[in-house]
Amino acid sequence: MSSLQSKTLTKRKKPRRVSRVDSEQLDRIDSLPWHSSLPEFTSNDDTFSIVAGTNELDGGFLSLEEIDESAYASEIAKFEGGGGFKNEVKPKKRKASEGDNVGGDVNEGFADVSNEDESGGEDEIEDKEVKITNKKTKKRNRKKKKVEEKKEIEDVVAVTDVPEEKDTFDDGEFYAWNELRLHPLIMKSIYRLKFKEPTPIQKACIPAAAHQGKDVIGAAETGSGKTLAFGLPILQRLLEEREKADNISEENGDAGSKIAARGFMRALIITPTRELALQVHDHLKEVAKDTNIRVVPIVGGMSTQKQERLLKARPEIVVGTPGRLWELMSGGQIHLVEMHSLSFFVLDEADRMIENGHFHELQSIIDMLPGVMESAEGRSSHTQSCVTVSSFQRKKRQTLVFSATIALSADFRKKLKRGSVKSKLNDDLNSIENLSQRAGMRPTAAIFDLTNASIMAGRLEESFIECREEDKDAYLYYILAVHGHGQTIVFCTSISALRHISSILLILGVNVYTLHGDMQQRARLKAIDRFRENKDGILVATDIAARGIDIPGVRTVVHYQLPHSAEVYVHRSGRTARASADGCSIGLISPNDTTKFAAMCKSFSKESFKRFPVELSYMPEVLKRMSIARQIDKVMRKESQEKASKGWLQRNAESVEMVVEEDDSEEERVNICRQKKATSVHLKKLQQELKVLLSRPLQPKTFSHRYLAGAGISSLLQDQFEELARHKQDDTKNSGHGNSKMVVIGQSCVEPLEALRSSGHEVIEGVAILMLYSLSSFSFANINLKKKESKHDQKRKEKKRLKGLE
Ligand SMILES: Nc1ncnc2c1ncn2[C@@H]1O[C@H](COP(=O)(O)OP(=O)(O)OP(=O)(O)O)[C@@H](O)[C@H]1O
């Protein structure tokens, strides 16, 4: 029986008197928000709780308070239009007795001024002077706040801000854009972004959506520029309308406003994840920089009030996730429910939308779209607040549906023509086809499927390492330590696996950022930002990072665990090899994964997969380190769990005014104490042992101590060299010997893609019959050895034979 279990709970004889102050403080503490850095106590296999005590792991190494919210556009000022500077208008004198609170403290201030006129005496004058000064300060502060608020709005939405500087581009270089006939303000952004030519999906979609007013379904590989394929047509149409309206207004006065609906939402873009919504927002905001079209993100995990204030600015383009959008819509947020002028309804990463967790809100939003439910037998209750419009508006609205992985049936267009969904109110919508139809997609929709036979990005090199489940950690460490160059994303399917490897890697001195759904939104964004900024950063993430995240420096994607579906595998791998860059993916395939992996390869029509080259001479050292790291992890986890449950018992006992009595005998207590001491000594010993190992660069077993063979110097090896050099310097100083310098001559690190290109073995359709080589038996080495022996034998035999002939 553990010491913890042997404790008993007894009712307090004399409940501790809790003073009022104490209880207030306790209340306050209880009401503090949950902090992701606090250890979690529930899961037994959760290594995170041990290491996370340092707040180092959970997505961003920092407390949430450190994060500057405004950086993510969540902080937005109240938009008061022209009313914002009311205070500057010379106020009428008001008597205090008039007493209504219109104008708030502004008028209170003025009431003081009026009193000043009526009173006399020096004290009163002094009093009044103080009040006037206070009033001025207040006024100044209010003014300052207004300016700050205005700036905040400008930061979030794109505003009229045509830069003065002369453009220095040579538009001849951008001639490929000419045929798309985009507005000069859009072209200005294209020049600024240095996008020399439209990508194929942009070339295909822009004419159809921007000039022919068609609905579009677009499918193209990851990183192929789909955001602008739907973003540019939206901007084009809004700019054209605006120009037309301005021209007509000039001629006929007010008539122009009928053409360009101002102050209404014109485009609603829905994405499955918050990170993607923010990224799409940033991308469109960048392109709309020289226009006066405003774009705002509406995502969960951020203050609803602040987002409501953002919407008060009446942005034309709203990018959001279904959950938060629906929360605000069902709450009657006026800008969102006034959809009669909506010209574009966009579903980005549409296939993800139909998965669980998003579907119901999305369905509700679609039901709010003007015209969607009109032909059905009635509207659901929540759509009552929606402005009723004719189906004319539905016809005017364009529906754009995009993803890298969209499967459409051959007769989809026919189905659209039949409009089978129209009359079936409770139809099952969980397919892209039904969703598109329901959203009002017309039979004339243009369908561009640019995914080739293999839907993977063209410049992506795919590979795998076969290993036992328990050796995945070691291989991952090998990849990061030996080839750790460029940004890497390691994907896990479960959060517990993510916590496990993050913890192990951290013990091994590999700093990683983490990203998963249990993290607070701001911490998630911070983790992505930090990862983005670190050119050799490592992000360990679940599938919330699988879609859309666009970080050009990502060179390698590691599938630590295989995803549940082939689509997710495509999106995960698509975090690298984006735009015109290349990259590589490495799957760690254990015997449990082989069937799934084979099925995936088949579904991609992949002819060949490369085996990622592993220099097995590194593995003894890797395994040695890994073994110690695991032991440390185990001890720390146990300690942390004990502390956690002890704390839990104590807290619960206190909450019901009980005391936890220690009923261990003296002998038991001594034993526990001894045990703890022994554990602590053991832990220190392990940590010391690992420290010594880590202070030396990871070397292959055949390391000659004269040359460092193999993969070159990764950033991790570089750190270890520096550490070693420092040790050497200290040793030299202590021993009093002269200056001895350690010189490291190394090639730059060979990143996984290079290693793969130079020596990856192709495995042709052989995934299903993969042989499993376990680390413990070093079968690869053995096989090579046997091969060499047999060649040697053959030579000897040949020599003997020749001698015999002589
Ligand atoms: N015409 C272009 N020329 C060069 N780069 C471009 C062009 N259009 C977009 N890009 C860049 O390509 C990158 C990928 O674009 P985007 O995120 O839109 O891809 P995507 O197809 O939506 O990818 P995913 O399917 O993974 O979401 C971005 O960094 C974007 O700025």
Residues whose N, C-alpha, C, O or C-beta is under 5 A from the ligand:
A	BS01	LIG	F195 K196 E197 P198 T199 E221 T222 G223 S224 G225 K226 T227 L228 A404 G548 D550 G574 A579
